[in-house]
Amino acid sequence: MCRNCGKPYYITTAIAYTSGKPHIGNTYEAILADSIARYKREQGYDVFFQTGTDEHGQKIELKAKEAGITPQEFVDGVASQIQGIWDMMNTSYDKFIRTTDKDHEAQVQKIFKKLYDQGDIYKGYYEGLYCTPCEAFFTESQLVDGKCPDCGREVQPAKEEAYFFKMSKYADRLIQHINEHPEFIQPVSRKNEMMNNFLLPGLQDLCVSRTSFTWGIPVSFDPKHVTYVWLDALTNYITGIGYDCDGNSTEQFEKLWPADLHLIGKDIIRFHTIYWPIFLMALDLPLPKQVFGHPWLLQGDGKMSKSKGNVLYADTLVDFFGVDAVRYFVLHEMPFDNDGVISWELMVERMNSDLANVLGNLVNRTISMSNKYFGGVVTDSKVSDTVDEDLKAVVLEAVKKADDKMEKLRVADAISEIFNIFRRSNKYIDETMPWALAKDEAQKGRLETVLYNLTEAITIGASLLESFMPDTSARILAQLNTKKRSLEEMETFGLYPSGNRVTEKPEILFARMDLKEVMEKVEAVQAAQRAEAGEAESGEAASEDVIDIEAKPEIEYEDFAKLQFQVGEIIACEEVPKSKKLLCSQVRVGSQVKQIVSGIKAHYSAKEMVGKKVMVVVNLKPAKLAGVLSEGMLLCAEDADGNLSLMTPEKPMPAGAEIC
């Protein structure tokens, strides 16, 4: 009997920002949400899975201008590309919402007006520090090492007329909700971060409109203002299912809200667990049942960059490995609450060990032996041995454990449980040695039972695998000439029809790969990325190779002369514990070695810092950063996107050379 038949389950991803093509780290979220949605359908839920694109804001307006097209044309192109990638990765979403959809825009205007009319929004002026890439204002105290706390880039002073939301009005109510609903924010580490860093110290009113750009949803009663991105973007979760601010919401909205799960990246947890719940409280709507801030998928050899040629895109990986192999990798390699790592070498290793050997070889061997010894007919002769009971126990226990892991959103652990079925089946082959049984006619019944048990174990494992690797699951079951089991059916071992016939010629599910050959092809891909980045840089240089920044007051030469600049050589470097931004370098300047702490971890790894000759301010008063003493400053250049480059001498210079 279906345990959850007909129960609604509403799951969402964060909507992808249409500033450019998403890399594999962005795509991971859509795959993760899809695996959860598919599994919930297997549990009998009536699932509605929504994803989409976030299409307004200053950054997009600037990118469209650079491209020489309208913002709408720009986002149309990127949104189509994003949806195409989600489709390529076989994500089973039910709705792909765009924040330029007219019905969404109309509801955002209504929501803004409602909140204004009831006194939650008021007009004022904002003067603070603004991060353009994040489209967010910050106070001095919120910065990390003087940079944006979210992306690590430079912020600029800004002042403009704006509307504000009274966040503090609902803060105590939100704190109470979080305390009374420990499952609301997951993992727990994210909850503690929100409470201790933002809610308990006290919330400031939130800027919810802008006048410095026009690409946004106009405020209906004050059209020189456009709705600020978060009030626009977050409301997609209700507008996409039929919410109407005038009280005429659809049956679908009444059925699905509150959402069962908002699946988002950990970098936007604050917006979804503080801003969004408060907006909902102001609208007198229930809060989502759970917000899960998943970790990041990091590039194994450092930050992804086109200039380095190491950006990993889903379509590139699919060209190398196939859709299901990529799905397996990103789901399996991502821990529950720690960042995962992706690299070409690791993907080839997983392809060869887990997919080609553990899974593919198991299926091929089992089907081949059934054909070789019994013409493909699989019969349960019930000639059992003690080793059979252990196989059955492992299989049935894996089903229960995988189900338990999925209830806790531990997707990687669930996949590991499924592969325990395949590993135990391979061991079972070694234990029973079918090739030896085949030599003895008296052991025919035993051989039939062994191959039946293997076929049954694979059937259960393949059925359980469907949520994560749907095409692979279907291909295995087709070769076994059987249908996918329900979760209830997987609780019983022995449902494969005795006397059924498997396919005559098993197909290769996953072919082993040669790492050297793969890396040769990878180099060609990376060279193309570097060339593309070079062309973009040269094109930009030809048209506008300048950046204007706010001028500082003039100084006398005597003021400048007080600063001492020298060439330093970095002889050692390490990450500062408990800091996301800082590196601690040991820098040789002449005969001295100075310890210098710099907020450049997002741009350089500790390993690549070592050996560099750099420009150093050596007579800066020592100070402690994150509890670590810093005795100087490394100088960097920064472009308009916040990318940093250490200032280095053009020609070889000795450590200690004066810069004048």
Secondary structure, DSSP 8 states (H G I E B T S, - for coil): --SSTT-EEEEEE--EETTS---HHHHHHHHHHHHHHHHHHHTT-EEEEEEEEE--SHHHHHHHHHHTS-HHHHHHHHHHHHHHHHHHTT---SEEEETT-HHHHHHHHHHHHHHHHTTSEEEEEEEEEEETTTTEEE-GGG-BTTB-TTT----EEEEEEEEEE-THHHHHHHHHHHHH-TTSEESHHHHHHHIIIIITT----EE-EESS---S-B-TTSTTSEE-HHHHHHTHHHHTTT--TTS---HHHHHH-S-SEEEEEGGGHHIIIIIHHHHHHHTT----S-EEEE--EEETTSS--TTTT----HHHHHHHH-HHHHHHHHHHS--SSS-EEE-HHHHHHHIIIIIIIIIIIHHHHHHHHHHHHHTTEE-------HHHHHHHHHHHHHHHHHHHHHHTT-HHHHHHHHHHHHHHHHHHHHHH-HHHHTT-GGGHHHHHHHHHHHHHHHHHHHHHHTTTSHHHHHHHHHHTT-----TTGGGSS--S-TTEE--SS---SS----HHHHHHHHHHHHHHHHHHHHHHHHHHHHHH------------HHHHHT--EEEEEEEEEEE-TT-SS-EEEEEEETTEEEEEEES-TTT--HHHHTT-EEEEE-SS--EEETTEEE-SEE-EEE-TT--EEE---SS---TT-EE-
